Amino acid sequence: MPSDIEIAQSTPLLPIADIAHKLGLPTQALVAYGPHKAKIALSHLRSLEDRPNGRLVLVTGINPTPAGEGKTTTTVGLGDALNRIGQRAIVCLREPSLGPVFGMKGGAAGGGRAQVVPMEDINLHFTGDFQAIALAHNLLAALIDNHIHHGNALRIDARRISWKRVVDMNDRALREIVVGLGGPGNGYSRQDGFDIVVASEVMAILCLATRMSDLKARLARIVVATSLEGRPITAGDLQATGAMAALLRDAIAPNLVQTLEHSPAFIHGGPFANIAHGCNSVMATGSALKLADWVVTEAGFGADLGAEKFLDIKCRKSGLWPSAAVLVASVRALKYQGGADVKQLSQEDLPRLAAGIASLERHIENVSQVYGLPCVVALNHFVHDTEAELAMVRERVKATGVPMVLARHWAEGGAGAEELARAVMACANSPDPKPTYLYPDTATLWDKAETVARRVYRAKGLAAGSKVRAQLQKLQDQGYGHLPVCIAKTPYSWGTDPKELGALEGHEIDVREVRLAAGAEFVVLVCGEIMTMPGLPAQPAAAAIDVDDDGRIVGLF
């Protein structure tokens, strides 16, 4: 079969105005970025607010593995399938980060016959949203150093500046740096560092904001440092809010593109699914719900890490709640979870498959029982799956009481997901299920984190030293105790060690650091060895990417 990029480049695209007209959007509502992508004007989005909402479908999955699960592909394929059977559906996804694109994870445009396009644009610079977020973030960093250089009227403690700089690239050399070298004219010397753009609180804020006024209010609340007297210093104190918002003026508007089958797709924002909430923007999801009968969206990583944040952070803050959930798995990934070597995944291995299914059963329980969501398992078909393996997964899933569908959208596009579409429609409740959050706002930060650890990760609790406990108590005392918690940990395991596969139980979630995201309105607990600035692998994907004399990108997946 051709590569993803070859499939994408060989498929004729419709003008973006034609895609908009499918949604009833007039041409004047679009801000075009070439013939095949556009932003939706904020003024038009405000005119949609009184419309009733369509139905929201959350696509989540098992813990990600090198074997591949196909969560984004399933999201796209399901959207296409719903449109094929006469429904009006929109796909809502995050924008890819250049770090993974040039690193090892790849892009975020789907694959095979289930892609969003133009995939080269989406996976590279797209509409400039990430650049705007990086500029706004780094402007605030520059204003901090500039304020201290010019007298430090706010009495910022240079030892307690928490606001790093960002760049949208995996660059391990920038994790820890020293700035201000070269004498007084260059400021003062201090230790600093870089995070990747998708880990920026500005990214999380943009994806949780409901309008420009909300964006500005959240930006103003960002805590960047502590004063010598121990008072939090905010972006508002530095008078940074207006300029940051000006840089984000265009970025806040959702992006409209299409799938290979010309279904509308909103792709907007890209917060880390571990250090942040890992979902596309509230504005994109909310606007899509006003324009379609069904909105299919995904949460980053597995149902433990991504779906928990989607429900306990994004839904809690936005008032949204899914009508149904799709849990994506593959036979290959389940065998890997059961201990099979990645090089042997194409061979039948029923014992390791049986062990790996235990992890799938855990995810089913989280989605359907802990959160009470109607759920369908989408088993993503691979050519080497055997009948015996498929029968084993089907029988084990049947015992949970949740329906399972074998999905073939990667090879067949929307036609291969029509059965999945009908299963989703059949299980979606009307009216939507009542929101079932994991913990109340009134619980303490420690109790919220313990609840996530015990109920979602099946851990016996948190492992945290006195420093972490003191940080949480200080935030509680400062009035941040009502915020939800964001567990930042490896997505590859139920624990904090990525090598511990399968359905762990009775382990501890090791918390090493606490970070306040006051503007995004959550408290991050950094666990295990998770990093906010990844590095490139020994053989980065960048080595295979090129452009020919006609300007066509090659080697991009």
C-alpha positions as CSV (number, residue, x, y, z in Angstrom):
1,M,0.0,0.0,0.0
2,P,1.3,3.5,-0.7
3,S,2.6,5.6,2.2
4,D,0.4,8.0,4.1
5,I,1.8,11.0,2.3
6,E,1.5,9.4,-1.1
7,I,-2.2,8.6,-0.4
8,A,-2.8,12.2,0.8
9,Q,-1.0,13.8,-2.1
10,S,-2.9,11.7,-4.7
11,T,-6.3,12.6,-3.3
12,P,-8.0,15.6,-4.9
13,L,-9.2,18.1,-2.3
14,L,-12.2,20.3,-2.4
15,P,-11.9,24.1,-2.0
16,I,-12.3,24.9,1.7
17,A,-15.3,27.1,1.0
18,D,-17.1,23.9,-0.2
19,I,-16.3,22.2,3.0
20,A,-17.6,25.2,5.0
21,H,-20.8,25.2,3.0
22,K,-21.5,21.6,4.1
23,L,-21.8,23.1,7.6
24,G,-23.9,26.1,6.5
25,L,-20.9,28.4,7.0
26,P,-20.9,31.4,4.6
27,T,-17.7,32.3,2.8
28,Q,-17.4,35.5,4.7
29,A,-17.1,33.5,7.9
30,L,-13.8,32.1,6.7
31,V,-10.3,33.5,7.0
32,A,-8.6,31.5,4.3
33,Y,-5.0,30.2,4.5
34,G,-4.7,29.1,0.9
35,P,-7.3,27.0,-1.0
36,H,-7.6,24.1,1.5
37,K,-7.5,25.5,5.0
38,A,-9.1,28.3,6.9
39,K,-9.9,29.8,10.3
40,I,-13.5,30.4,11.4
41,A,-14.0,34.1,12.3
42,L,-14.7,34.7,16.0
43,S,-17.6,37.0,15.1
44,H,-19.3,34.2,13.3
45,L,-18.7,31.7,16.1
46,R,-20.4,34.1,18.5
47,S,-23.5,34.0,16.3
48,L,-23.8,30.2,16.8
49,E,-24.1,30.3,20.6
50,D,-27.9,30.0,20.9
51,R,-28.0,26.8,18.7
52,P,-28.5,23.4,20.4
53,N,-25.6,21.1,20.7
54,G,-25.1,17.9,18.6
55,R,-23.7,14.7,20.2
56,L,-20.1,14.4,21.4
57,V,-18.2,11.2,20.9
58,L,-14.9,10.7,22.7
59,V,-12.3,8.4,21.1
60,T,-9.8,7.1,23.5
61,G,-7.6,4.0,23.7
62,I,-5.4,1.6,25.5
63,N,-1.9,2.6,26.7
64,P,0.1,3.5,23.5
65,T,2.7,1.0,22.3
66,P,5.2,0.9,19.5
67,A,2.8,-1.6,17.8
68,G,0.3,1.0,17.0
69,E,-3.3,1.4,18.1
70,G,-4.7,3.9,15.6
71,K,-6.7,6.3,17.7
72,T,-6.4,9.3,15.4
73,T,-7.1,7.1,12.4
74,T,-10.2,5.8,14.1
75,T,-11.4,9.3,15.0
76,V,-11.1,10.2,11.3
77,G,-12.6,7.0,10.0
78,L,-15.5,7.2,12.4
79,G,-16.3,10.8,11.3
80,D,-16.2,9.7,7.6
81,A,-18.4,6.7,8.4
82,L,-21.0,8.8,10.1
83,N,-21.2,11.1,7.1
84,R,-21.4,8.1,4.8
85,I,-24.5,6.7,6.5
86,G,-26.3,10.0,6.3
87,Q,-25.4,11.8,9.5
88,R,-23.8,15.2,9.8
89,A,-20.4,14.8,11.5
90,I,-17.3,16.9,12.2
91,V,-14.0,15.5,13.3
92,C,-12.1,17.5,16.1
93,L,-8.4,16.9,16.5
94,R,-5.3,18.5,18.0
95,E,-2.5,20.0,15.9
96,P,0.7,18.1,15.7
97,S,3.9,19.3,17.4
98,L,7.1,19.5,15.3
99,G,9.0,17.7,18.0
100,P,7.3,14.4,17.5
101,V,7.0,15.0,13.7
102,F,10.8,15.2,13.4
103,G,11.4,12.8,16.2
104,M,9.9,9.3,16.6
105,K,6.2,9.5,17.3
106,G,5.1,10.9,13.9
107,G,2.4,13.3,13.0
108,A,-1.2,13.5,14.1
109,A,-3.2,13.5,10.9
110,G,-4.3,9.8,10.9
111,G,-3.1,7.3,8.3
112,G,-3.9,5.1,5.4
113,R,-7.4,5.9,4.0
114,A,-8.4,7.8,7.1
115,Q,-6.5,11.1,7.2
116,V,-7.1,14.8,7.5
117,V,-5.6,16.8,4.7
118,P,-3.5,18.7,3.6
119,M,-1.4,16.4,5.8
120,E,1.9,18.1,5.0
121,D,0.6,21.5,6.1
122,I,-1.1,20.1,9.2
123,N,2.1,18.3,10.3
124,L,4.4,21.2,9.6
125,H,3.6,24.9,10.1
126,F,-0.2,24.8,9.4
127,T,-1.7,28.2,10.2
128,G,1.0,29.4,12.6
129,D,-0.9,28.7,15.8
130,F,2.1,27.1,17.5
131,Q,4.4,30.0,16.5
132,A,2.0,32.5,18.0
133,I,1.8,30.5,21.2
134,A,5.6,30.3,21.4
135,L,5.9,34.1,20.8
136,A,3.3,34.9,23.5
137,H,5.0,32.6,26.0
138,N,8.5,33.9,25.3
139,L,7.4,37.5,25.4
140,L,6.3,36.9,29.0
141,A,9.7,35.4,29.7
142,A,11.5,38.4,28.2
143,L,9.3,40.8,30.2
144,I,10.3,39.0,33.5
145,D,14.0,39.5,32.8
146,N,13.5,43.0,31.5
147,H,11.5,44.0,34.7
148,I,14.3,42.8,36.9
149,H,16.9,44.6,34.7
150,H,15.1,47.9,35.0
151,G,14.9,48.0,38.8
152,N,12.6,45.1,39.8
153,A,9.8,47.2,41.3
154,L,7.8,44.0,41.9
155,R,10.7,42.6,43.9
156,I,10.8,39.3,42.0
157,D,13.0,36.7,43.6
158,A,15.4,35.7,40.8
159,R,15.9,32.3,42.5
160,R,12.2,31.5,42.2
161,I,11.2,32.3,38.6
162,S,9.1,29.4,37.4
163,W,8.4,30.6,33.8
164,K,10.8,28.9,31.3
165,R,11.1,29.6,27.6
166,V,9.7,27.3,24.9
167,V,10.5,26.1,21.4
168,D,8.5,23.6,19.2
169,M,11.3,21.1,18.8
170,N,12.8,18.2,20.7
171,D,16.0,19.7,21.9
172,R,17.5,18.1,25.0
173,A,20.4,20.6,25.1
174,L,17.9,23.3,26.1
175,R,16.5,21.6,29.1
176,E,18.8,23.4,31.5
177,I,20.6,26.6,30.4
178,V,22.1,29.8,31.9
179,V,20.9,33.1,30.6
180,G,22.2,36.7,31.1
181,L,25.9,36.0,30.6
182,G,28.2,38.7,29.3
183,G,27.9,41.5,31.9
184,P,25.3,43.9,33.3
185,G,24.2,45.1,29.8
186,N,22.8,41.6,29.1
187,G,20.8,41.4,32.3
188,Y,21.6,39.2,35.2
189,S,22.9,35.6,35.1
190,R,20.5,32.9,36.3
191,Q,19.6,29.3,35.5
192,D,16.8,28.9,33.1
193,G,15.5,26.3,30.6
194,F,13.2,25.5,27.7
195,D,10.1,23.4,27.5
196,I,8.5,22.2,24.2
197,V,5.6,24.5,23.0
198,V,3.0,21.9,23.6
199,A,3.9,21.9,27.3
200,S,3.4,25.7,27.6
201,E,0.6,26.9,29.9
202,V,-0.3,29.4,27.2
203,M,-1.1,26.4,25.0
204,A,-3.3,24.9,27.7
205,I,-5.0,28.3,28.2
206,L,-5.7,28.8,24.5
207,C,-7.3,25.3,24.4
208,L,-9.5,25.9,27.5
209,A,-10.6,29.5,26.8
210,T,-14.1,30.1,25.6
211,R,-13.6,33.5,24.1
212,M,-11.1,36.3,23.9
213,S,-12.1,37.9,27.2
214,D,-11.7,34.5,28.9
215,L,-8.3,34.1,27.3
216,K,-7.1,37.4,28.6
217,A,-8.4,36.7,32.1
218,R,-6.6,33.4,32.1
219,L,-3.3,34.9,30.8
220,A,-3.4,37.5,33.5
221,R,-3.6,34.8,36.2
222,I,-0.4,33.0,35.1
223,V,2.0,32.8,38.0
224,V,5.6,33.3,36.8
225,A,7.6,33.8,39.9
226,T,7.6,34.6,43.6
227,S,8.5,37.9,45.2
228,L,11.1,38.2,47.9
229,E,8.2,38.4,50.4
230,G,6.7,35.1,49.0
231,R,3.9,36.7,47.0
232,P,3.0,35.1,43.7
233,I,3.9,37.3,40.7
234,T,1.5,37.1,37.7
235,A,1.5,38.0,34.0
236,G,-1.0,40.6,35.0
237,D,1.4,42.2,37.4
238,L,3.9,42.5,34.6
239,Q,1.2,44.1,32.3
240,A,1.8,41.4,29.8
241,T,-1.8,40.3,29.1
242,G,-2.7,42.7,26.3
243,A,0.4,42.1,24.2
244,M,0.2,38.3,24.7
245,A,-3.5,38.3,23.6
246,A,-2.6,40.4,20.6
247,L,-0.1,37.7,19.5
248,L,-2.8,35.1,20.0
249,R,-5.6,37.0,18.2
250,D,-5.6,34.8,15.2
251,A,-4.4,31.6,16.9
252,I,-7.5,31.4,19.1
253,A,-9.8,30.9,16.1
254,P,-10.4,27.2,15.2
255,N,-8.9,25.8,11.9
256,L,-11.1,24.1,9.3
257,V,-9.7,21.4,7.0
258,Q,-11.1,18.2,5.5
259,T,-10.6,14.4,5.5
260,L,-9.7,12.4,2.5
261,E,-13.5,11.8,2.0
262,H,-14.2,15.6,2.4
263,S,-15.7,15.4,5.8
264,P,-15.2,18.7,7.8
265,A,-12.5,18.6,10.4
266,F,-11.6,21.2,13.1
267,I,-7.9,21.0,14.1
268,H,-7.0,23.3,16.8
269,G,-4.5,23.5,19.6
270,G,-2.1,20.7,20.9
271,P,-1.5,20.6,24.6
272,F,0.7,17.8,26.0
273,A,-1.5,14.9,27.1
274,N,0.6,14.3,30.2
275,I,1.8,17.7,31.4
276,A,-1.5,19.3,30.3
277,H,-5.0,18.0,29.4
278,G,-4.2,16.7,25.9
279,C,-7.4,17.7,24.0
280,N,-8.2,20.1,21.1
281,S,-9.6,23.5,22.0
282,V,-12.9,24.0,23.8
283,M,-13.7,26.6,21.1
284,A,-13.3,24.1,18.3
285,T,-15.3,21.4,20.1
286,G,-18.0,23.8,21.2
287,S,-18.3,25.4,17.8
288,A,-18.5,22.0,16.1
289,L,-21.3,20.9,18.4
290,K,-23.3,23.9,17.1
291,L,-22.8,22.9,13.5
292,A,-23.2,19.1,13.4
293,D,-25.3,16.2,14.7
294,W,-22.2,14.4,15.8
295,V,-18.7,15.6,16.8
296,V,-16.0,13.0,17.0
297,T,-12.9,14.0,19.1
298,E,-10.0,12.3,20.7
299,A,-8.1,12.6,24.0
300,G,-4.3,12.1,24.0
301,F,-2.8,8.8,24.9
302,G,-4.8,6.1,26.7
303,A,-8.1,6.2,28.6
304,D,-6.2,6.3,31.9
305,L,-4.1,9.4,31.1
306,G,-6.1,11.2,28.3
307,A,-9.7,10.4,28.9
308,E,-9.3,11.2,32.6
309,K,-8.0,14.7,31.8
310,F,-10.6,15.2,29.1
311,L,-13.4,14.4,31.5
312,D,-12.0,15.8,34.8
313,I,-10.4,19.0,33.3
314,K,-11.8,19.9,29.9
315,C,-15.4,18.8,30.5
316,R,-15.4,20.1,34.1
317,K,-14.3,23.6,32.8
318,S,-16.4,23.7,29.7
319,G,-19.7,22.0,30.7
320,L,-19.4,19.5,27.8
321,W,-19.9,15.7,28.3
322,P,-19.7,12.9,25.8
323,S,-22.8,10.9,24.6
324,A,-20.5,7.9,24.1
325,A,-16.9,6.8,24.0
326,V,-14.9,4.6,21.6
327,L,-12.0,2.6,23.1
328,V,-9.4,1.8,20.4
329,A,-7.2,-1.3,20.6
330,S,-5.3,-3.6,18.3
331,V,-4.3,-7.2,18.6
332,R,-0.7,-6.2,18.0
333,A,-0.8,-3.7,20.9
334,L,-2.5,-6.1,23.2
335,K,0.2,-8.7,22.6
336,Y,2.8,-6.1,23.3
337,Q,1.1,-5.2,26.6
338,G,1.2,-8.9,27.4
339,G,4.9,-9.1,27.0
340,A,5.5,-10.0,23.4
341,D,8.6,-8.7,21.7
342,V,7.9,-5.9,19.2
343,K,9.6,-7.9,16.5
344,Q,7.3,-10.9,17.0
345,L,3.9,-9.1,16.9
346,S,3.0,-10.4,13.5
347,Q,3.0,-14.0,14.8
348,E,0.1,-15.6,16.6
349,D,0.7,-15.5,20.4
350,L,-2.5,-16.4,22.3
351,P,-0.9,-16.5,25.8
352,R,0.6,-13.0,25.6
353,L,-2.6,-11.7,23.9
354,A,-4.6,-13.1,26.9
355,A,-2.3,-11.3,29.3
356,G,-2.6,-8.0,27.4
357,I,-6.4,-8.1,27.2
358,A,-6.4,-7.6,31.0
359,S,-5.2,-4.1,30.4
360,L,-8.0,-3.5,27.9
361,E,-10.5,-4.8,30.4
362,R,-9.2,-2.2,32.9
363,H,-9.7,0.6,30.4
364,I,-13.2,-0.6,29.6
365,E,-14.0,-0.5,33.3
366,N,-12.6,3.0,33.7
367,V,-14.7,4.3,30.8
368,S,-17.9,2.5,31.4
369,Q,-18.1,2.1,35.2
370,V,-15.9,4.8,36.7
371,Y,-17.2,7.5,34.4
372,G,-20.4,5.9,33.4
373,L,-20.0,6.4,29.6
374,P,-21.7,4.2,27.0
375,C,-18.7,2.5,25.3
376,V,-17.8,0.7,22.2
377,V,-14.4,-1.1,21.7
378,A,-13.0,-0.5,18.2
379,L,-10.5,-3.3,17.4
380,N,-8.3,-1.8,14.7
381,H,-7.6,-4.5,12.1
382,F,-4.1,-5.4,11.0
383,V,-3.4,-7.9,8.2
384,H,-1.5,-10.4,10.4
385,D,-4.4,-10.7,13.0
386,T,-5.5,-14.4,13.1
387,E,-9.0,-15.7,13.5
388,A,-8.0,-17.3,16.8
389,E,-6.7,-14.0,18.1
390,L,-9.8,-12.0,17.0
391,A,-12.0,-14.6,18.6
392,M,-10.2,-14.4,21.9
393,V,-10.5,-10.6,22.1
394,R,-14.1,-10.7,21.0
395,E,-15.0,-13.3,23.7
396,R,-13.2,-11.4,26.5
397,V,-14.8,-8.0,25.5
398,K,-18.2,-9.6,25.3
399,A,-17.9,-10.7,28.9
400,T,-17.6,-7.1,30.0
401,G,-21.0,-6.3,28.5
402,V,-19.5,-3.7,26.1
403,P,-19.9,-4.2,22.3
404,M,-16.8,-4.6,20.1
405,V,-16.5,-3.8,16.4
406,L,-13.7,-4.9,14.0
407,A,-12.7,-1.7,12.2
408,R,-11.0,-1.5,8.8
409,H,-10.9,2.2,8.2
410,W,-7.1,2.3,7.7
411,A,-7.5,0.3,4.5
412,E,-11.0,1.1,3.5
413,G,-11.7,4.6,4.8
414,G,-15.1,5.5,6.1
415,A,-16.6,2.3,4.5
416,G,-14.5,0.2,6.9
417,A,-16.0,2.0,9.9
418,E,-19.7,2.0,9.1
419,E,-20.4,-0.8,11.5
420,L,-18.5,1.2,14.2
421,A,-20.6,4.3,13.4
422,R,-23.9,2.4,13.8
423,A,-22.6,0.8,17.1
424,V,-21.8,4.3,18.4
425,M,-25.2,5.6,17.5
426,A,-26.9,2.7,19.1
427,C,-25.1,3.0,22.4
428,A,-25.2,6.8,22.7
429,N,-27.7,7.8,25.3
430,S,-30.3,10.5,24.8
431,P,-30.2,12.7,26.7
432,D,-26.5,12.7,27.3
433,P,-25.2,10.9,30.5
434,K,-25.0,13.1,33.5
435,P,-21.4,14.2,34.1
436,T,-19.6,11.9,36.5
437,Y,-16.4,13.6,37.7
438,L,-13.9,11.6,39.6
439,Y,-13.8,14.0,42.6
440,P,-15.6,17.2,43.7
441,D,-14.0,20.6,43.5
442,T,-14.1,20.8,47.3
443,A,-11.7,17.9,47.9
444,T,-8.2,18.8,48.8
445,L,-5.5,18.7,46.1
446,W,-3.9,15.7,47.8
447,D,-7.2,13.8,48.0
448,K,-7.9,14.6,44.3
449,A,-4.6,13.1,43.3
450,E,-5.0,10.1,45.6
451,T,-8.5,9.5,44.0
452,V,-7.0,9.5,40.5
453,A,-4.2,7.2,41.6
454,R,-6.5,4.7,43.3
455,R,-9.6,4.7,41.0
456,V,-8.0,5.2,37.6
457,Y,-4.5,3.8,37.9
458,R,-5.4,1.1,40.5
459,A,-2.4,2.2,42.6
460,K,-2.4,1.9,46.4
461,G,-1.7,5.6,46.6
462,L,0.8,8.3,46.0
463,A,4.5,8.2,46.9
464,A,5.5,11.8,47.7
465,G,8.2,13.3,49.9
466,S,7.8,16.2,52.4
467,K,8.7,18.8,49.8
468,V,5.8,17.7,47.4
469,R,3.4,17.5,50.3
470,A,4.4,21.0,51.5
471,Q,4.0,22.4,47.9
472,L,0.5,21.0,47.7
473,Q,-0.4,22.3,51.2
474,K,0.9,25.8,50.3
475,L,-1.2,25.9,47.1
476,Q,-4.2,24.8,49.2
477,D,-3.6,27.6,51.6
478,Q,-3.1,30.1,48.8
479,G,-6.6,29.4,47.5
480,Y,-5.9,27.0,44.7
481,G,-7.4,23.9,46.3
482,H,-10.5,24.1,44.2
483,L,-8.6,23.4,41.0
484,P,-8.5,19.9,39.3
485,V,-5.2,18.0,39.3
486,C,-3.3,16.9,36.2
487,I,-1.2,13.8,36.7
488,A,1.8,14.1,34.5
489,K,3.3,10.6,34.0
490,T,4.4,8.2,31.3
491,P,1.5,7.1,29.0
492,Y,3.0,3.7,28.4
493,S,2.2,2.1,31.8
494,W,-0.4,2.2,34.5
495,G,2.5,3.1,36.8
496,T,5.3,5.6,36.5
497,D,7.9,3.2,35.0
498,P,7.3,2.9,31.3
499,K,8.8,-0.6,31.3
500,E,6.1,-2.0,33.6
501,L,3.5,-3.2,31.1
502,G,0.2,-5.0,31.6
503,A,-2.6,-4.3,34.2
504,L,-0.6,-3.2,37.2
505,E,-2.2,-3.2,40.6
506,G,-1.1,-2.1,44.0
507,H,1.8,0.1,42.8
508,E,2.5,3.7,43.9
509,I,2.4,6.8,41.8
510,D,5.7,8.5,42.5
511,V,5.3,12.3,42.6
512,R,8.5,14.3,42.2
513,E,7.3,17.8,41.6
514,V,4.2,20.1,41.8
515,R,3.5,22.9,39.3
516,L,0.7,25.5,39.4
517,A,-1.0,26.4,36.1
518,A,-3.2,29.1,37.6
519,G,-4.3,30.5,34.2
520,A,-5.2,27.1,32.8
521,E,-6.8,26.3,36.1
522,F,-5.2,23.0,37.1
523,V,-2.4,21.8,39.4
524,V,0.2,19.5,37.7
525,L,1.8,16.6,39.6
526,V,4.9,15.6,37.8
527,C,5.5,11.9,38.3
528,G,8.3,9.5,37.6
529,E,10.8,10.6,34.9
530,I,8.4,12.4,32.6
531,M,10.0,15.4,30.8
532,T,8.6,18.6,29.4
533,M,11.4,18.9,26.8
534,P,11.8,15.5,24.9
535,G,15.0,14.6,23.0
536,L,15.4,13.3,19.5
537,P,16.0,9.5,19.0
538,A,19.1,8.0,17.5
539,Q,17.4,7.8,14.1
540,P,15.1,10.9,14.0
541,A,12.3,11.0,11.5
542,A,13.8,14.3,10.2
543,A,16.5,12.3,8.4
544,A,13.9,10.9,5.9
545,I,12.0,14.2,5.2
546,D,12.9,16.2,2.1
547,V,11.3,18.4,-0.6
548,D,11.6,18.0,-4.4
549,D,12.2,20.6,-7.1
550,D,8.4,21.2,-7.4
551,G,8.1,21.9,-3.7
552,R,6.4,18.6,-2.8
553,I,7.3,17.2,0.7
554,V,8.5,13.6,0.6
555,G,9.3,11.2,3.4
556,L,6.7,12.6,5.8
557,F,5.3,9.2,7.0
